[in-house]
């Protein structure tokens, strides 16, 4: 747990930041659209029932 909490023990160079920015393609990865009611309904159906 201590290692997980130590998040400020590194730095990113300008080249690292450029490489990270290039990873963003603008495409949604996790959920196609939370604005589409059918997608939201499908996603909610996948959650465990309480």
PQR file with spaces between the fields and no chain letter, atoms N, CA, C, O and H, PARSE charges and radii, in Angstrom:
ATOM       1  N    UNK     1       0.820   -1.182    0.000 -0.4000 1.5000
ATOM       2  CA   UNK     1       0.000    0.000    0.000 -0.0000 2.0000
ATOM       3  C    UNK     1       0.871    1.255    0.000  0.5500 1.7000
ATOM       4  O    UNK     1       0.548    2.242   -0.661 -0.5500 1.4000
ATOM       5  N    UNK     2       1.957    1.211    0.732 -0.4000 1.5000
ATOM       6  CA   UNK     2       2.834    2.383    0.790 -0.0000 2.0000
ATOM       7  C    UNK     2       3.363    2.730   -0.605  0.5500 1.7000
ATOM       8  O    UNK     2       3.427    3.904   -0.968 -0.5500 1.4000
ATOM       9  H    UNK     2       2.219    0.410    1.269  0.4000 1.0000
ATOM      10  N    UNK     3       3.738    1.722   -1.380 -0.4000 1.5000
ATOM      11  CA   UNK     3       4.219    1.972   -2.735 -0.0000 2.0000
ATOM      12  C    UNK     3       3.128    2.583   -3.600  0.5500 1.7000
ATOM      13  O    UNK     3       3.416    3.459   -4.416 -0.5500 1.4000
ATOM      14  H    UNK     3       3.686    0.768   -1.085  0.4000 1.0000
ATOM      15  N    UNK     4       1.899    2.151   -3.445 -0.4000 1.5000
ATOM      16  CA   UNK     4       0.797    2.693   -4.224 -0.0000 2.0000
ATOM      17  C    UNK     4       0.530    4.152   -3.888  0.5500 1.7000
ATOM      18  O    UNK     4       0.104    4.916   -4.753 -0.5500 1.4000
ATOM      19  H    UNK     4       1.665    1.439   -2.783  0.4000 1.0000
ATOM      20  N    UNK     5       0.773    4.547   -2.649 -0.4000 1.5000
ATOM      21  CA   UNK     5       0.528    5.922   -2.233 -0.0000 2.0000
ATOM      22  C    UNK     5       1.660    6.866   -2.621  0.5500 1.7000
ATOM      23  O    UNK     5       1.471    8.083   -2.620 -0.5500 1.4000
ATOM      24  H    UNK     5       1.119    3.927   -1.946  0.4000 1.0000
ATOM      25  N    UNK     6       2.805    6.342   -2.947 -0.4000 1.5000
ATOM      26  CA   UNK     6       3.952    7.166   -3.312 -0.0000 2.0000
ATOM      27  C    UNK     6       3.897    7.459   -4.808  0.5500 1.7000
ATOM      28  O    UNK     6       4.628    6.854   -5.592 -0.5500 1.4000
ATOM      29  H    UNK     6       2.959    5.353   -2.949  0.4000 1.0000
ATOM      30  N    UNK     7       3.029    8.389   -5.197 -0.4000 1.5000
ATOM      31  CA   UNK     7       2.796    8.647   -6.621 -0.0000 2.0000
ATOM      32  C    UNK     7       3.613    9.808   -7.168  0.5500 1.7000
ATOM      33  O    UNK     7       3.538   10.100   -8.362 -0.5500 1.4000
ATOM      34  H    UNK     7       2.436    8.880   -4.560  0.4000 1.0000
ATOM      35  N    UNK     8       4.389   10.473   -6.325 -0.4000 1.5000
ATOM      36  CA   UNK     8       5.124   11.639   -6.788 -0.0000 2.0000
ATOM      37  C    UNK     8       6.631   11.382   -6.853  0.5500 1.7000
ATOM      38  O    UNK     8       7.423   12.319   -6.759 -0.5500 1.4000
ATOM      39  H    UNK     8       4.449   10.236   -5.355  0.4000 1.0000
ATOM      40  N    UNK     9       7.025   10.126   -7.012 -0.4000 1.5000
ATOM      41  CA   UNK     9       8.440    9.791   -7.028 -0.0000 2.0000
ATOM      42  C    UNK     9       8.985    9.603   -8.443  0.5500 1.7000
ATOM      43  O    UNK     9       9.949    8.862   -8.634 -0.5500 1.4000
ATOM      44  H    UNK     9       6.381    9.365   -7.089  0.4000 1.0000
ATOM      45  N    UNK    10       8.386   10.258   -9.434 -0.4000 1.5000
ATOM      46  CA   UNK    10       8.875   10.157  -10.802 -0.0000 2.0000
ATOM      47  C    UNK    10       8.595   11.481  -11.516  0.5500 1.7000
ATOM      48  O    UNK    10       7.862   12.330  -11.009 -0.5500 1.4000
ATOM      49  H    UNK    10       7.602   10.860   -9.279  0.4000 1.0000
ATOM      50  N    UNK    11       9.175   11.640  -12.672 -0.4000 1.5000
ATOM      51  CA   UNK    11       8.898   12.818  -13.486 -0.0000 2.0000
ATOM      52  C    UNK    11       8.803   12.377  -14.940  0.5500 1.7000
ATOM      53  O    UNK    11       9.347   11.344  -15.329 -0.5500 1.4000
ATOM      54  H    UNK    11       9.771   10.950  -13.084  0.4000 1.0000
ATOM      55  N    UNK    12       8.115   13.166  -15.719 -0.4000 1.5000
ATOM      56  CA   UNK    12       7.954   12.887  -17.144 -0.0000 2.0000
ATOM      57  C    UNK    12       8.678   13.962  -17.940  0.5500 1.7000
ATOM      58  O    UNK    12       8.565   15.151  -17.642 -0.5500 1.4000
ATOM      59  H    UNK    12       7.673   14.005  -15.403  0.4000 1.0000
ATOM      60  N    UNK    13       9.406   13.546  -18.932 -0.4000 1.5000
ATOM      61  CA   UNK    13      10.086   14.496  -19.806 -0.0000 2.0000
ATOM      62  C    UNK    13       9.088   15.036  -20.833  0.5500 1.7000
ATOM      63  O    UNK    13       7.970   14.535  -20.959 -0.5500 1.4000
ATOM      64  H    UNK    13       9.498   12.580  -19.174  0.4000 1.0000
ATOM      65  N    UNK    14       9.510   16.050  -21.549 -0.4000 1.5000
ATOM      66  CA   UNK    14       8.664   16.599  -22.620 -0.0000 2.0000
ATOM      67  C    UNK    14       8.387   15.528  -23.672  0.5500 1.7000
ATOM      68  O    UNK    14       7.292   15.470  -24.231 -0.5500 1.4000
ATOM      69  H    UNK    14      10.418   16.457  -21.447  0.4000 1.0000
ATOM      70  N    UNK    15       9.378   14.686  -23.939 -0.4000 1.5000
ATOM      71  CA   UNK    15       9.192   13.593  -24.908 -0.0000 2.0000
ATOM      72  C    UNK    15       8.170   12.580  -24.403  0.5500 1.7000
ATOM      73  O    UNK    15       7.357   12.072  -25.176 -0.5500 1.4000
ATOM      74  H    UNK    15      10.267   14.734  -23.485  0.4000 1.0000
ATOM      75  N    UNK    16       8.215   12.286  -23.098 -0.4000 1.5000
ATOM      76  CA   UNK    16       7.229   11.377  -22.508 -0.0000 2.0000
ATOM      77  C    UNK    16       5.821   11.949  -22.659  0.5500 1.7000
ATOM      78  O    UNK    16       4.890   11.237  -23.036 -0.5500 1.4000
ATOM      79  H    UNK    16       8.875   12.698  -22.471  0.4000 1.0000
ATOM      80  N    UNK    17       5.674   13.236  -22.362 -0.4000 1.5000
ATOM      81  CA   UNK    17       4.354   13.870  -22.453 -0.0000 2.0000
ATOM      82  C    UNK    17       3.852   13.864  -23.892  0.5500 1.7000
ATOM      83  O    UNK    17       2.670   13.619  -24.133 -0.5500 1.4000
ATOM      84  H    UNK    17       6.430   13.814  -22.055  0.4000 1.0000
ATOM      85  N    UNK    18       4.737   14.131  -24.850 -0.4000 1.5000
ATOM      86  CA   UNK    18       4.344   14.084  -26.265 -0.0000 2.0000
ATOM      87  C    UNK    18       3.861   12.693  -26.650  0.5500 1.7000
ATOM      88  O    UNK    18       2.862   12.555  -27.356 -0.5500 1.4000
ATOM      89  H    UNK    18       5.697   14.331  -24.654  0.4000 1.0000
ATOM      90  N    UNK    19       4.563   11.666  -26.193 -0.4000 1.5000
ATOM      91  CA   UNK    19       4.177   10.289  -26.502 -0.0000 2.0000
ATOM      92  C    UNK    19       2.809    9.970  -25.894  0.5500 1.7000
ATOM      93  O    UNK    19       1.985    9.311  -26.529 -0.5500 1.4000
ATOM      94  H    UNK    19       5.375   11.779  -25.620  0.4000 1.0000
ATOM      95  N    UNK    20       2.568   10.435  -24.672 -0.4000 1.5000
ATOM      96  CA   UNK    20       1.273   10.195  -24.019 -0.0000 2.0000
ATOM      97  C    UNK    20       0.157   10.900  -24.777  0.5500 1.7000
ATOM      98  O    UNK    20      -0.911   10.326  -24.989 -0.5500 1.4000
ATOM      99  H    UNK    20       3.237   10.971  -24.156  0.4000 1.0000
ATOM     100  N    UNK    21       0.398   12.137  -25.184 -0.4000 1.5000
ATOM     101  CA   UNK    21      -0.627   12.894  -25.913 -0.0000 2.0000
ATOM     102  C    UNK    21      -0.986   12.230  -27.239  0.5500 1.7000
ATOM     103  O    UNK    21      -2.131   12.316  -27.683 -0.5500 1.4000
ATOM     104  H    UNK    21       1.265   12.604  -25.011  0.4000 1.0000
ATOM     105  N    UNK    22      -0.035   11.579  -27.863 -0.4000 1.5000
ATOM     106  CA   UNK    22      -0.298   10.897  -29.136 -0.0000 2.0000
ATOM     107  C    UNK    22      -1.173    9.662  -28.956  0.5500 1.7000
ATOM     108  O    UNK    22      -1.754    9.174  -29.925 -0.5500 1.4000
ATOM     109  H    UNK    22       0.895   11.509  -27.502  0.4000 1.0000
ATOM     110  N    UNK    23      -1.274    9.152  -27.735 -0.4000 1.5000
ATOM     111  CA   UNK    23      -2.106    7.977  -27.469 -0.0000 2.0000
ATOM     112  C    UNK    23      -3.596    8.301  -27.551  0.5500 1.7000
ATOM     113  O    UNK    23      -4.410    7.414  -27.805 -0.5500 1.4000
ATOM     114  H    UNK    23      -0.802    9.548  -26.948  0.4000 1.0000
ATOM     115  N    UNK    24      -3.954    9.562  -27.337 -0.4000 1.5000
ATOM     116  CA   UNK    24      -5.354    9.957  -27.358 -0.0000 2.0000
ATOM     117  C    UNK    24      -5.834   10.092  -28.795  0.5500 1.7000
ATOM     118  O    UNK    24      -5.501   11.054  -29.488 -0.5500 1.4000
ATOM     119  H    UNK    24      -3.292   10.283  -27.130  0.4000 1.0000
ATOM     120  N    UNK    25      -6.617    9.119  -29.227 -0.4000 1.5000
ATOM     121  CA   UNK    25      -7.130    9.134  -30.593 -0.0000 2.0000
ATOM     122  C    UNK    25      -8.495    9.812  -30.677  0.5500 1.7000
ATOM     123  O    UNK    25      -9.016   10.031  -31.771 -0.5500 1.4000
ATOM     124  H    UNK    25      -6.887    8.338  -28.664  0.4000 1.0000
ATOM     125  N    UNK    26      -9.076   10.146  -29.521 -0.4000 1.5000
ATOM     126  CA   UNK    26     -10.400   10.749  -29.500 -0.0000 2.0000
ATOM     127  C    UNK    26     -11.507    9.707  -29.512  0.5500 1.7000
ATOM     128  O    UNK    26     -12.679   10.050  -29.357 -0.5500 1.4000
ATOM     129  H    UNK    26      -8.653    9.968  -28.633  0.4000 1.0000
ATOM     130  N    UNK    27     -11.155    8.450  -29.691 -0.4000 1.5000
ATOM     131  CA   UNK    27     -12.151    7.382  -29.719 -0.0000 2.0000
ATOM     132  C    UNK    27     -12.490    6.954  -28.295  0.5500 1.7000
ATOM     133  O    UNK    27     -11.613    6.863  -27.435 -0.5500 1.4000
ATOM     134  H    UNK    27     -10.203    8.171  -29.817  0.4000 1.0000
ATOM     135  N    UNK    28     -13.750    6.696  -28.063 -0.4000 1.5000
ATOM     136  CA   UNK    28     -14.176    6.215  -26.760 -0.0000 2.0000
ATOM     137  C    UNK    28     -13.782    4.750  -26.620  0.5500 1.7000
ATOM     138  O    UNK    28     -13.969    3.958  -27.543 -0.5500 1.4000
ATOM     139  H    UNK    28     -14.463    6.770  -28.761  0.4000 1.0000
ATOM     140  N    UNK    29     -13.239    4.398  -25.468 -0.4000 1.5000
ATOM     141  CA   UNK    29     -12.746    3.047  -25.271 -0.0000 2.0000
ATOM     142  C    UNK    29     -13.652    2.267  -24.326  0.5500 1.7000
ATOM     143  O    UNK    29     -13.970    1.108  -24.594 -0.5500 1.4000
ATOM     144  H    UNK    29     -13.087    5.042  -24.718  0.4000 1.0000
ATOM     145  N    UNK    30     -14.067    2.877  -23.238 -0.4000 1.5000
ATOM     146  CA   UNK    30     -14.794    2.163  -22.200 -0.0000 2.0000
ATOM     147  C    UNK    30     -16.264    2.005  -22.538  0.5500 1.7000
ATOM     148  O    UNK    30     -16.807    0.904  -22.446 -0.5500 1.4000
ATOM     149  H    UNK    30     -13.808    3.818  -23.021  0.4000 1.0000
ATOM     150  N    UNK    31     -16.895    3.064  -22.918 -0.4000 1.5000
ATOM     151  CA   UNK    31     -18.335    3.024  -23.164 -0.0000 2.0000
ATOM     152  C    UNK    31     -18.615    3.870  -24.400  0.5500 1.7000
ATOM     153  O    UNK    31     -18.213    5.033  -24.439 -0.5500 1.4000
ATOM     154  H    UNK    31     -16.453    3.958  -22.992  0.4000 1.0000
ATOM     155  N    UNK    32     -19.281    3.336  -25.396 -0.4000 1.5000
ATOM     156  CA   UNK    32     -19.484    4.081  -26.638 -0.0000 2.0000
ATOM     157  C    UNK    32     -20.081    5.479  -26.437  0.5500 1.7000
ATOM     158  O    UNK    32     -19.538    6.449  -26.966 -0.5500 1.4000
ATOM     159  H    UNK    32     -19.608    2.391  -25.364  0.4000 1.0000
ATOM     160  N    UNK    33     -21.154    5.604  -25.706 -0.4000 1.5000
ATOM     161  CA   UNK    33     -21.714    6.928  -25.457 -0.0000 2.0000
ATOM     162  C    UNK    33     -22.707    6.860  -24.313  0.5500 1.7000
ATOM     163  O    UNK    33     -23.655    6.076  -24.333 -0.5500 1.4000
ATOM     164  H    UNK    33     -21.594    4.816  -25.277  0.4000 1.0000
ATOM     165  N    UNK    34     -22.467    7.703  -23.313 -0.4000 1.5000
ATOM     166  CA   UNK    34     -23.417    7.758  -22.206 -0.0000 2.0000
ATOM     167  C    UNK    34     -24.624    8.621  -22.569  0.5500 1.7000
ATOM     168  O    UNK    34     -25.540    8.776  -21.762 -0.5500 1.4000
ATOM     169  H    UNK    34     -21.696    8.340  -23.297  0.4000 1.0000
ATOM     170  N    UNK    35     -24.630    9.179  -23.772 -0.4000 1.5000
ATOM     171  CA   UNK    35     -25.774    9.969  -24.238 -0.0000 2.0000
ATOM     172  C    UNK    35     -26.808    9.104  -24.959  0.5500 1.7000
ATOM     173  O    UNK    35     -27.936    9.545  -25.180 -0.5500 1.4000
ATOM     174  H    UNK    35     -23.886    9.052  -24.428  0.4000 1.0000
ATOM     175  N    UNK    36     -26.437    7.895  -25.322 -0.4000 1.5000
ATOM     176  CA   UNK    36     -27.347    6.987  -26.022 -0.0000 2.0000
ATOM     177  C    UNK    36     -28.099    6.155  -24.981  0.5500 1.7000
ATOM     178  O    UNK    36     -27.489    5.339  -24.290 -0.5500 1.4000
ATOM     179  H    UNK    36     -25.521    7.537  -25.143  0.4000 1.0000
ATOM     180  N    UNK    37     -29.419    6.353  -24.858 -0.4000 1.5000
ATOM     181  CA   UNK    37     -30.186    5.636  -23.832 -0.0000 2.0000
ATOM     182  C    UNK    37     -30.070    4.117  -23.923  0.5500 1.7000
ATOM     183  O    UNK    37     -30.073    3.443  -22.893 -0.5500 1.4000
ATOM     184  H    UNK    37     -29.915    7.016  -25.419  0.4000 1.0000
ATOM     185  N    UNK    38     -29.969    3.570  -25.118 -0.4000 1.5000
ATOM     186  CA   UNK    38     -29.852    2.118  -25.259 -0.0000 2.0000
ATOM     187  C    UNK    38     -28.515    1.610  -24.710  0.5500 1.7000
ATOM     188  O    UNK    38     -28.461    0.545  -24.096 -0.5500 1.4000
ATOM     189  H    UNK    38     -29.967    4.118  -25.954  0.4000 1.0000
ATOM     190  N    UNK    39     -27.460    2.355  -24.925 -0.4000 1.5000
ATOM     191  CA   UNK    39     -26.155    1.974  -24.395 -0.0000 2.0000
ATOM     192  C    UNK    39     -26.173    2.035  -22.873  0.5500 1.7000
ATOM     193  O    UNK    39     -25.659    1.138  -22.205 -0.5500 1.4000
ATOM     194  H    UNK    39     -27.504    3.221  -25.424  0.4000 1.0000
ATOM     195  N    UNK    40     -26.762    3.089  -22.328 -0.4000 1.5000
ATOM     196  CA   UNK    40     -26.852    3.225  -20.875 -0.0000 2.0000
ATOM     197  C    UNK    40     -27.673    2.084  -20.284  0.5500 1.7000
ATOM     198  O    UNK    40     -27.301    1.523  -19.253 -0.5500 1.4000
ATOM     199  H    UNK    40     -27.180    3.818  -22.870  0.4000 1.0000
ATOM     200  N    UNK    41     -28.767    1.742  -20.917 -0.4000 1.5000
ATOM     201  CA   UNK    41     -29.612    0.644  -20.449 -0.0000 2.0000
ATOM     202  C    UNK    41     -28.839   -0.673  -20.469  0.5500 1.7000
ATOM     203  O    UNK    41     -28.912   -1.460  -19.526 -0.5500 1.4000
ATOM     204  H    UNK    41     -29.069    2.198  -21.755  0.4000 1.0000
ATOM     205  N    UNK    42     -28.095   -0.905  -21.557 -0.4000 1.5000
ATOM     206  CA   UNK    42     -27.286   -2.123  -21.654 -0.0000 2.0000
ATOM     207  C    UNK    42     -26.231   -2.149  -20.560  0.5500 1.7000
ATOM     208  O    UNK    42     -26.047   -3.167  -19.892 -0.5500 1.4000
ATOM     209  H    UNK    42     -28.036   -0.266  -22.324  0.4000 1.0000
ATOM     210  N    UNK    43     -25.532   -1.020  -20.373 -0.4000 1.5000
ATOM     211  CA   UNK    43     -24.477   -0.959  -19.373 -0.0000 2.0000
ATOM     212  C    UNK    43     -25.046   -1.214  -17.985  0.5500 1.7000
ATOM     213  O    UNK    43     -24.463   -1.969  -17.207 -0.5500 1.4000
ATOM     214  H    UNK    43     -25.682   -0.193  -20.915  0.4000 1.0000
ATOM     215  N    UNK    44     -26.155   -0.605  -17.673 -0.4000 1.5000
ATOM     216  CA   UNK    44     -26.766   -0.785  -16.350 -0.0000 2.0000
ATOM     217  C    UNK    44     -27.216   -2.226  -16.140  0.5500 1.7000
ATOM     218  O    UNK    44     -27.232   -2.709  -15.008 -0.5500 1.4000
ATOM     219  H    UNK    44     -26.629    0.008  -18.306  0.4000 1.0000
ATOM     220  N    UNK    45     -27.578   -2.915  -17.212 -0.4000 1.5000
ATOM     221  CA   UNK    45     -27.992   -4.308  -17.086 -0.0000 2.0000
ATOM     222  C    UNK    45     -26.808   -5.216  -16.740  0.5500 1.7000
ATOM     223  O    UNK    45     -26.996   -6.325  -16.240 -0.5500 1.4000
ATOM     224  H    UNK    45     -27.565   -2.523  -18.132  0.4000 1.0000
ATOM     225  N    UNK    46     -25.585   -4.738  -17.008 -0.4000 1.5000
ATOM     226  CA   UNK    46     -24.389   -5.529  -16.739 -0.0000 2.0000
ATOM     227  C    UNK    46     -23.939   -5.414  -15.283  0.5500 1.7000
ATOM     228  O    UNK    46     -23.146   -6.231  -14.817 -0.5500 1.4000
ATOM     229  H    UNK    46     -25.432   -3.837  -17.413  0.4000 1.0000
ATOM     230  N    UNK    47     -24.432   -4.417  -14.569 -0.4000 1.5000
ATOM     231  CA   UNK    47     -24.037   -4.233  -13.172 -0.0000 2.0000
ATOM     232  C    UNK    47     -24.700   -5.281  -12.284  0.5500 1.7000
ATOM     233  O    UNK    47     -25.813   -5.725  -12.564 -0.5500 1.4000
ATOM     234  H    UNK    47     -25.077   -3.753  -14.948  0.4000 1.0000
ATOM     235  N    UNK    48     -24.013   -5.673  -11.215 -0.4000 1.5000
ATOM     236  CA   UNK    48     -24.611   -6.654  -10.301 -0.0000 2.0000
ATOM     237  C    UNK    48     -25.888   -6.101   -9.657  0.5500 1.7000
ATOM     238  O    UNK    48     -25.972   -4.919   -9.325 -0.5500 1.4000
ATOM     239  H    UNK    48     -23.108   -5.313  -10.988  0.4000 1.0000
ATOM     240  N    UNK    49     -26.836   -6.947   -9.497 -0.4000 1.5000
ATOM     241  CA   UNK    49     -28.115   -6.556   -8.864 -0.0000 2.0000
ATOM     242  C    UNK    49     -27.921   -6.470   -7.364  0.5500 1.7000
ATOM     243  O    UNK    49     -27.227   -7.296   -6.771 -0.5500 1.4000
ATOM     244  H    UNK    49     -26.768   -7.907   -9.767  0.4000 1.0000
ATOM     245  N    UNK    50     -28.533   -5.472   -6.752 -0.4000 1.5000
ATOM     246  CA   UNK    50     -28.442   -5.322   -5.288 -0.0000 2.0000
ATOM     247  C    UNK    50     -29.568   -6.019   -4.596  0.5500 1.7000
ATOM     248  O    UNK    50     -29.647   -5.995   -3.368 -0.5500 1.4000
ATOM     249  H    UNK    50     -29.096   -4.801   -7.233  0.4000 1.0000
